[in-house]
Amino acid sequence: MTDLTTESAMRVEVIQGAIQDAAADAVVVNLFQGVSEPGGATGAVDAALGGQIRDVLATGDFKGKV
């Protein structure tokens, strides 16, 4: 088992509200394989980012596979 110090630990907080308004260093969104137009919360984040998620999808470089 690894001992995580406060310097290397990640703090995860679950909040309710508009995801595009969250003040955070990172936001995790879902996007299913084969989706070319983000919708729902992912679409809201994409809109807040000026379409950057959609732009990455359009390049064909992001496959969404593990």
Secondary structure, DSSP 4 states (H G I P E B T S, - for coil): -----TTTPPP-----S-GGG---S-------TT--S--HHHHHHHHHTTSHHHHHHHHT------
